[in-house]
Every structure is written in C-alpha cells, then in structure tokens.
Amino acid sequence: MRLQSREPEADPVEHIIAWHDGDSRAAIETLMEDIQHLRLQLALATAAMGRGFTRGWLPTETRGDVEEQDPCNAKA
C-alpha cells in the first residue's frame, strides 16, 4: 500500500488576515462582529429551546471545562 502525501493544512489565522488584505485590525473587527452575531444566535436558541430537550443543560457564553458544564458527567 502506497502512502498518500497530504497537503499541509492551511493556517486559519493567515487565511483570515489574507482575506482582509493583510489588515489585522480589519480581521479582528470582522471576528468580533461574528462573535456578537453568534452570541445573539445562542441567546435566541437558548430562549427557544425547552429544558427537557437538553435534559437541563443550557449553553453558556463563557468557556469552561466541558465536564463541569455537562450534568451527565457530574460525579456523584
């Protein structure tokens, strides 16, 4: 069996900066707008879904340990 060569994965940071013609500030501004949009979408989804659908789990805007947030992984 012959090994297939893989193309190197593209650097997402370089791709974002290149998309903005090398303007790092514009890239950051776009990412901040995306974050704001996604937070709004998360708030709408949270308000629309029932607690029974997710067994009591609710999404949060902050990062954290997944095990701490998931009640199914709670230690007795």
Secondary structure, DSSP 8 states (H G I E B T S, - for coil): -----------HHHHHHHHTTT-HHHHHHHHHHHHHHHHHHHHHHHHHS-TGGGTT----SS---HHHH-GGG---
